[in-house]
Amino acid sequence: LIPDKYPRSRPLSIWIIGWDQNHIGRIIHKKLFRPGGYDIIQDRETGRMRVWNPNSPEDMERIRECKPSPPLIPERMIEKWSWVDKSARIFRSVTLVNGNEIWAFPSTGEAGHGSEVDLIWIDEDIMYPGHVAEWRSRLLRRSGRLIWSAWPHSTNDALIDMVNRAHEAEQAGNSDVMEIVLRMSDNPYLPAAQKAKVIAGWSE
């Protein structure tokens, strides 16, 4: 869905924005650097590891063969860390062996000035919606990309504005701003019975 347009001729500069320092240590570090985002199992036909499917009778019979998925960014790809609080997994930056740098910022701080960035990922809500304009300007010279992942309950003005821009872009036939909706009910790798129970307790 999202085309790969990142340069290979130089290291990338990546910013990640979380609500606060706790969000960086508890959520961002877990998503990127720790195992167990989902369960995997060895496919009997190909011999390769694949996602374990709880809705497959064959996979359910092999539930004891499941393993936690490896980290999205494994330790072998990491050259060095800069920590704010290592015990709480709150990192300031991480440099990968290919030279790419990932910086983590709490939305409660300053927006950041002067840096040229290839990618900015905002996860969930932010404290100051006005910072989004400044973050977008950091992408200008490198023709970078901003990705915002959030639950739909957010009432953040900047996020609502971006959703509206995505709808307008779709109607105009351009892809400068895109909204990609992922629905829990469409996820085939969650137990169907458990999904039904959760959905039954939700409002429309």
N, C-alpha and C positions, 0 to 999 in steps of 0.2 A: 504493500500500500504506500509506503514512504520510500521514494527512490533514493538510492545511494549516490550522493553528489559530492562527497567529501574528497579533498585532494589527497594524493598519496606522495607528493613530492616534498612534504614538510610535516613536522609534528603538528598535531591539532591542539588547540586550547579549548577546553570544555568547562563550562560552569554549570553547577547544579545548585538550585535554590530550594531550600526546605523552610518550613515555617519557623523553626528555631534550631538551636544546637541539638536539642534532644531528638528532633526529627531526623537530623543528619546521622546521628549515632544509632538510633533505634530502627529507622526505616531505610534510609538511603544506603548505609553500609550493608545492611542485611540483603537488600535487593541486588547489589552489585558484587559483593565480595564474600558472601557466605553461602554454603550449600543448602539445599532443601527447599528451593522455590517451588518445586513440584516433585512427583515421584517418577522414576524411570525403571524400565525393565528391558531385558535383552529379548529382541525379536527372534522368534524361533526360525523364521524363514531367512532373514538377512544376517542374523548374528549381531546386528548393531543395536545399540541402546536406543530406546524410544520412550515417549511418554506412556506411562501406565494409565489404562482407561478403566475406571471403576464400573463403567456401564457395560463392559465386555465380559460375558461369562467366562471366557478363556482366561482373561487377565485376572478375574476375581479368584479363579482356582489357583493362580500363581502369586497371590498377594504376598506370600512370605519371601518371594524373590525380588520384591521391590527394593529400590535403593533411593536415597535422596539425590536429586539432581546436583551436578557440580556447580560451583559458583559461575556466574556470568563472566566475571573477570577472575581467573584463577591466580594463585600466588606466583606461579612461574612467569606471569606476564607483568609482575610488579617489580620495579627497580627500587623505589624508595617512597616512604611515607613522610608526611609532615602532620603531626598530631596536635589537636587542641587538648584532647583528653583521651589518651589511648585506652584507659580502662573502660571508658564509656563508648569507645569506638567512634568518637567524634573526630573526624579528620579535617585538616585544613586543605591538604592537597595530596595527590598521589601521582607519581610519575611512572609511566609504563615503560617497558624495555624498548618499545619503538619510538620513544620520545614524547608521546602524547601526554598532556597534563590535564588532570581533572581536579577542579577546584570546587569546594563546597562552601556555600554561604547561607547563613540564616536570613530570612526575609526581614527580620527585626532590625537589621543593621543598615549601613549605608548601601546605596545601590551599586557603588563601584564606578570608577571613572578611568578613562584613558586606555583601557586594555582593548585589544582586538581579539574577538572570540569567534570560533567556528560554530559552536553549538551551545545553546543554553537550554537546560531542562528544568522546568519548574514543576515540582511535585506537590499536588494538592494546593491548599490555600496559601496566601501570602498576607503579611501584615499591612504593607503599603502598596495598593494598586498602582499608584503613580510611578513606582519604580519600573514598571514594565516598559514604559517608553524609553527610559535610560538603558535598560538591558537590550532592547531592540536596537538601539543606536550602536551598541558594542559590536553588533553583527554586520554593520554596514560595509566596511572595507573588505571583509572576507566573504561577502555574500553568504553569510551564515544562516542558521536555522534556529528557530525557537520552537520547542515542543513543550506543551503544557498538559500534564496528566492529572485528572481530577475527577472526583465523584460529582454527579450532577447536582448535589445538594448545595454546592457553593453559591453564595450570593455576592461574590467578588465582582465589582463593577468592571474591572479590566478583563476578567474571564468572560463575563456576559458579553462585553463588547467584541471580544475575539470570536465568540460563537456566532454573533450576529454578522460579523465580517465574513465568516466562513460560509454562511448561508447566502449572503450577497454574492460572494465569489462564485459559488456553485451555480447560482442563477445566471451569472454573467459568463459562465463557461471558462473560468480560469482557475488555476490551482495554487494561487499565491497563499491562500489561507484555506486549510482543510479541517473539517471536523470528522473524527473517526469515533464512532460509538461502539463500544463493546458491552454486550449485555450478558449478565450472569446466566440468564435463562438459555442463551445460545452456546454456552460453554460445554462441550461434550465430555470434558474431563473432570466434571464435578458429579458426584452421585445424584442421580435423578430424584430420588426420594427426598434427599436433604434439600435440594433446590426447591422442590415443591413446598416443603414445610416453611422455608424462609420466605418465599414469595407470598405464601398465604397470609403471612403476618405483615406484609407491606401494604401501604396505600397505593392507589393507582398512580 
